[in-house]
Amino acid sequence: MQKIPLSLAKPGMKLAKAITKANGMAIVGSGMELTEALIDRLDGMGIDKIFVVGDAVAASQNPSERVVRLDHLFRRLGDDPYMVKVKAYLREYFTIKAAADAASAGQGKG
């Protein structure tokens, strides 16, 4: 399962988690295959991130230096529960950013 920005979603990807409104009502169920129309509709609803099955956006092929260095930078803070959360948020942010950068570089070719 991977959390990705909706801007990187492609038709054929499958949702790993249901997309819900703020009140908890499901908009789209898990396991649903994305279509261009569904992606556009989610965008119109203001949905900005989704969970998809597998490693749909291969950020690990070109990892950001920042993601690689996080373990080193947080090595002395591993026992602090707040720092563990900060590290997890940073890892997620930099992974998504690296994937978005890689995707936008790929779109510029051809």
LUMVEXVO-261623 format. One line per 4 residues: their letters; for each residue x, y, z of N, C-alpha, C, CB. Coordinates in Angstrom, 1 decimal. Atoms other than C-alpha are relative to their C-alpha. Glycine has a CB too. Layout:
N
a> X:Y:Z:X:Y:Z:X:Y:Z:X:Y:Z | ...
end
This chain:
110
mqki> 0.9:-1.2:0.0:0.0:0.0:0.0:0.9:1.2:0.0:-1.0:0.0:1.2 | -0.7:-1.3:0.1:1.2:3.5:-0.9:-0.9:1.1:0.0:0.9:-0.1:-1.2 | 0.7:-1.2:0.1:-0.1:6.9:-0.2:0.6:0.9:-1.0:0.0:0.7:1.5 | -0.5:-0.8:1.0:0.2:9.1:-3.2:-0.9:1.2:-0.2:0.1:-0.8:-1.4
plsl> 0.9:-1.2:0.3:-1.0:12.6:-4.3:-0.9:-0.4:-1.2:0.9:1.2:-0.4 | 0.9:0.3:1.0:-4.0:12.4:-6.5:0.5:0.4:-1.4:-1.4:0.7:0.2 | -0.6:-0.5:1.2:-2.0:14.2:-9.2:0.8:-1.1:-0.7:0.8:1.2:0.2 | -0.8:1.1:0.5:0.1:11.0:-9.6:-0.9:-1.3:-0.3:1.1:-0.4:1.0
akpg> 0.9:1.2:0.2:-2.9:8.6:-9.8:-0.2:-0.2:-1.5:-1.4:0.2:0.7 | 0.2:0.4:1.4:-3.3:6.8:-13.1:-1.1:-1.0:-0.1:1.3:-0.6:-0.6 | 1.0:1.0:0.2:-6.2:4.8:-14.6:0.6:-1.4:0.1:-0.7:0.2:-1.4 | -0.4:1.4:-0.2:-5.9:1.1:-13.7:0.6:-0.2:1.4:1.1:-0.3:-1.0
mkla> -0.4:0.2:-1.4:-4.5:1.7:-10.2:-1.2:-0.4:0.9:0.7:1.3:0.6 | 1.1:0.4:-0.9:-6.6:0.1:-7.4:0.2:0.7:1.4:0.0:-1.5:0.1 | 0.0:-0.6:-1.4:-7.5:1.8:-4.1:0.2:-1.0:1.0:-1.3:0.7:0.2 | -0.3:0.9:-1.2:-6.1:0.2:-1.0:-0.9:0.3:1.1:1.5:0.1:0.4
kait> 0.9:-0.5:-1.1:-8.3:2.2:1.3:-1.2:0.7:-0.6:0.7:0.8:1.1 | 1.2:-0.8:0.4:-11.8:3.6:0.9:0.3:1.5:0.1:-1.3:-0.4:0.8 | -0.1:-1.5:-0.1:-12.0:7.3:0.2:-1.3:0.4:0.7:0.2:0.7:-1.4 | 1.1:-0.4:-0.7:-14.3:8.9:2.7:-0.1:1.5:0.2:0.0:-0.6:1.4
kang> 0.3:-1.4:-0.3:-15.9:12.3:3.4:0.5:0.2:1.5:-1.5:0.4:-0.2 | -0.4:-0.4:-1.3:-15.0:14.2:6.6:-0.9:-0.7:1.1:0.0:1.5:0.2 | 0.9:0.6:-1.0:-18.1:12.7:8.3:0.1:-1.6:0.0:-1.4:0.4:-0.4 | -0.2:1.5:0.0:-16.9:9.1:7.5:-0.7:-0.7:-1.1:-0.3:-0.5:1.3
maiv> 0.8:0.6:1.1:-19.3:8.4:4.6:1.0:-0.4:-1.1:-1.1:0.9:-0.4 | -0.9:0.5:1.1:-17.5:6.3:1.9:-0.5:0.7:-1.3:-0.1:-1.5:-0.1 | 0.2:-0.5:1.4:-17.2:8.0:-1.5:0.3:-1.1:-1.0:0.9:1.3:-0.2 | -0.5:1.1:0.9:-15.3:5.2:-3.2:0.5:-1.1:0.9:1.0:0.5:-1.1
gsgm> -0.5:1.1:-0.8:-14.7:1.7:-1.7:1.4:-0.5:-0.4:-1.0:-1.1:-0.2 | -1.3:0.6:0.3:-11.4:0.0:-1.4:-0.1:-1.1:-1.0:0.7:-0.6:1.3 | 0.0:1.0:1.1:-10.4:-2.3:-4.3:-0.5:0.6:-1.3:-0.8:-1.2:0.4 | 0.5:-0.6:1.2:-12.0:0.1:-6.8:1.2:0.3:-0.9:-0.9:1.2:0.3
elte> -1.0:-0.4:1.0:-10.0:0.5:-10.0:-0.3:1.4:-0.5:0.0:-1.0:-1.2 | 0.1:-1.4:0.4:-9.3:4.1:-10.9:-0.2:0.1:-1.5:1.2:0.8:0.4 | 0.1:-0.3:1.4:-10.5:5.5:-14.2:0.3:1.5:-0.1:-1.5:-0.3:-0.5 | -0.3:-1.4:0.2:-9.8:8.9:-15.7:-1.2:0.8:0.5:0.2:0.3:-1.5
alid> 1.2:-0.7:-0.5:-13.4:10.0:-14.9:0.0:0.1:1.5:-1.3:-0.6:-0.6 | 0.0:0.0:-1.5:-13.1:8.9:-11.3:1.1:0.9:0.6:0.2:-1.4:0.5 | -1.0:-0.9:-0.4:-9.8:10.7:-10.9:-0.4:1.5:-0.1:1.3:-0.3:-0.8 | 0.5:-1.4:0.2:-11.3:13.9:-12.3:-1.1:0.3:1.0:-0.6:0.2:-1.4
rldg> 1.1:-0.2:-1.0:-14.3:13.5:-10.0:0.6:0.2:1.4:-1.0:-1.1:0.0 | -0.7:-0.2:-1.3:-12.1:13.1:-6.9:0.7:1.3:0.1:1.0:-1.2:0.2 | -0.7:-1.3:0.1:-10.1:16.1:-8.0:-1.0:1.1:0.3:0.8:0.2:-1.3 | 1.1:-1.0:-0.2:-13.3:18.1:-8.2:-0.6:0.1:1.4:-1.1:-0.3:-1.0
mgid> 0.4:0.0:-1.4:-14.2:17.0:-4.7:1.0:0.5:1.0:-0.4:-1.4:0.4 | -1.1:-0.5:-0.9:-10.9:18.3:-3.3:0.8:-1.0:0.7:-0.6:0.9:1.0 | -0.8:1.1:-0.5:-9.4:14.9:-2.6:1.4:0.2:-0.5:-0.6:-1.4:-0.4 | -1.4:-0.2:0.4:-5.6:15.4:-2.6:0.9:-1.2:0.1:0.5:1.2:0.7
kifv> -0.8:1.2:-0.1:-4.2:12.1:-1.5:-0.8:-1.3:0.1:0.9:0.1:1.3 | 0.7:1.2:0.0:-5.2:8.5:-1.9:1.0:-1.1:0.3:-0.8:-0.3:-1.3 | -0.9:1.2:-0.3:-3.9:5.0:-0.8:-0.3:-1.0:-1.2:-0.4:-0.6:1.4 | 0.2:1.0:1.1:-3.3:2.6:-3.7:0.7:-1.3:0.3:0.6:0.6:-1.3
vgda> -0.6:1.4:-0.2:-2.4:-1.1:-3.8:1.4:0.0:-0.5:-0.9:-1.1:-0.6 | -1.4:0.2:0.5:1.3:-2.0:-4.1:0.8:1.2:0.1:-0.1:-0.5:-1.4 | -1.0:-1.1:0.1:4.1:0.3:-4.9:-0.2:0.7:-1.3:1.5:-0.5:0.2 | 0.4:-0.5:1.3:2.3:2.1:-7.7:0.9:1.1:-0.5:-1.4:0.6:0.1
vaas> -1.0:-1.0:0.5:4.7:5.0:-7.8:1.3:-0.4:0.6:-0.4:1.5:0.5 | -1.3:0.6:-0.5:8.2:3.6:-7.6:1.0:1.1:0.3:0.6:-0.8:-1.2 | -0.9:-1.1:-0.5:9.8:6.4:-5.6:1.4:-0.6:0.4:-0.6:0.7:1.2 | -1.2:0.6:-0.5:12.4:3.9:-4.4:1.1:-0.2:-1.2:-0.3:-1.4:0.6
qnps> -1.0:0.1:1.1:14.0:3.8:-7.9:0.9:1.2:0.0:-0.7:-0.1:-1.3 | -0.8:-1.2:-0.1:15.3:7.3:-7.4:-0.3:0.7:1.3:-0.4:1.0:-1.3 | 0.3:-0.6:-1.3:15.2:8.0:-3.7:0.6:1.3:0.2:0.4:-1.0:1.1 | -0.6:-1.3:-0.4:15.7:11.5:-2.4:1.1:-0.2:1.0:-1.1:0.9:0.6
ervv> -1.1:0.0:-1.0:18.9:12.1:-0.5:-0.5:0.2:1.4:1.1:1.0:-0.4 | 0.6:-0.3:-1.3:16.8:13.4:2.3:-0.6:-1.2:0.7:-1.0:1.1:-0.1 | 0.5:1.2:-0.5:15.0:10.1:2.7:1.1:-0.9:0.5:-0.9:-0.7:-1.0 | -1.1:0.9:-0.4:18.2:8.2:2.8:0.7:0.5:1.3:1.0:-0.1:-1.2
rldh> -0.7:-0.5:-1.1:19.7:10.5:5.4:-0.8:0.1:1.3:0.5:1.4:-0.3 | 0.9:-0.2:-1.2:16.7:10.5:7.8:0.5:-0.9:1.2:-1.4:-0.3:-0.3 | -0.5:0.9:-1.0:18.0:7.4:9.7:1.2:0.6:0.7:0.3:-1.4:-0.5 | -1.3:-0.6:-0.5:21.4:9.1:10.2:-0.4:1.2:0.9:1.0:0.3:-1.1
lfrr> 0.3:-1.2:-0.7:19.9:12.4:11.3:-0.8:-0.2:1.3:-0.8:0.9:-0.9 | 0.8:0.2:-1.2:17.5:10.9:13.8:0.6:-1.2:0.9:-1.4:-0.4:-0.4 | -0.6:1.1:-0.7:19.9:8.2:15.1:0.0:0.1:1.5:1.4:-0.2:-0.5 | 0.0:-0.1:-1.4:20.1:9.6:18.6:-1.3:0.3:0.7:1.0:1.1:0.4
lgdd> 1.3:-0.4:-0.5:16.4:10.4:18.9:-1.0:-1.2:-0.1:-0.5:1.2:-0.7 | 0.9:1.1:0.3:15.0:6.9:18.3:-1.0:-0.3:1.1:0.8:-1.2:-0.3 | 0.9:0.4:-1.1:13.5:6.5:21.8:-1.1:1.0:0.2:0.8:-0.2:1.2 | 1.0:-1.1:-0.3:11.5:9.8:21.8:-1.2:-0.2:-1.0:0.7:1.4:-0.3
pymv> 1.1:0.3:0.9:8.0:9.0:20.5:-0.4:1.1:-0.9:-1.2:-0.4:0.9 | 0.3:-1.2:0.8:7.5:12.5:19.2:0.9:0.1:-1.2:0.0:1.3:0.8 | -1.0:-0.1:1.0:10.7:12.4:17.2:-0.2:-1.2:-1.0:1.4:-0.1:0.5 | 0.3:1.2:0.9:9.7:8.9:15.8:-1.2:0.5:-1.0:-0.5:-1.2:0.8
kvka> 1.1:-0.5:0.9:6.4:10.6:14.5:0.5:1.0:-1.0:-1.1:0.6:0.9 | -0.5:-1.1:0.9:8.3:13.6:13.1:0.8:-0.7:-1.2:1.0:0.9:0.7 | -0.8:0.7:1.0:10.7:11.2:11.3:-0.9:-0.7:-1.0:1.0:-1.1:0.7 | 0.9:0.7:0.9:7.8:9.2:9.9:-0.7:1.0:-1.0:-1.1:-0.8:0.8
ylre> 0.6:-1.1:0.8:6.1:12.4:8.6:1.0:0.5:-1.1:-0.5:1.1:0.8 | -1.0:-0.5:1.0:9.3:13.6:7.0:0.3:-1.1:-1.1:1.3:0.3:0.7 | -0.2:1.1:0.9:9.9:10.2:5.4:-1.1:-0.1:-1.1:0.2:-1.4:0.7 | 1.2:0.0:0.9:6.4:10.2:3.9:0.0:1.2:-1.0:-1.3:0.0:0.8
yfti> 0.0:-1.2:0.8:6.7:13.8:2.7:1.1:-0.1:-1.1:0.3:1.2:0.9 | -1.1:0.1:0.9:10.1:13.3:1.1:-0.1:-1.1:-1.1:1.4:-0.1:0.7 | 0.3:1.1:0.9:9.1:10.0:-0.5:-1.0:0.4:-1.1:-0.5:-1.3:0.7 | 1.0:-0.5:1.0:6.0:11.6:-2.1:0.6:1.0:-0.9:-1.2:0.5:0.8
kaaa> -0.6:-1.1:0.8:8.0:14.6:-3.2:1.0:-0.6:-1.0:0.8:1.0:0.9 | -0.9:0.6:0.9:10.7:12.4:-4.8:-0.8:-0.7:-1.1:0.9:-1.0:0.7 | 0.9:0.6:1.0:7.9:10.4:-6.6:-0.6:1.0:-0.9:-1.1:-0.9:0.7 | 0.6:-1.0:0.8:6.2:13.5:-7.8:1.1:0.7:-0.9:-0.6:1.1:0.9
daas> -1.1:-0.5:0.8:9.6:14.9:-9.0:0.3:-0.9:-1.2:1.2:0.3:0.8 | -0.3:1.0:1.0:10.3:11.7:-10.8:-1.1:-0.1:-1.1:0.2:-1.4:0.6 | 1.2:0.1:0.9:6.8:11.6:-12.4:0.0:1.2:-0.9:-1.3:-0.1:0.8 | 0.1:-1.2:0.8:7.0:15.2:-13.6:1.2:0.0:-1.0:0.0:1.2:0.9
agqg> -1.2:0.0:0.9:10.5:14.6:-15.1:-0.3:-1.0:-1.1:1.3:-0.5:0.8 | 0.4:1.0:1.0:9.1:11.5:-16.9:-1.0:0.6:-1.0:-0.6:-1.2:0.6 | 1.0:-0.6:0.9:6.2:13.6:-18.3:0.6:1.0:-1.0:-1.1:0.7:0.8 | -0.7:-1.0:0.9:8.6:16.2:-19.7:0.7:-0.6:-1.2:1.0:0.8:0.8
kg> -0.6:0.6:1.1:10.2:13.6:-21.9:-1.0:-0.5:-1.1:0.8:-1.3:0.5 | 0.8:0.5:1.1:8.8:12.7:-25.3:-0.9:1.0:-0.4:-0.8:-1.2:0.4
end
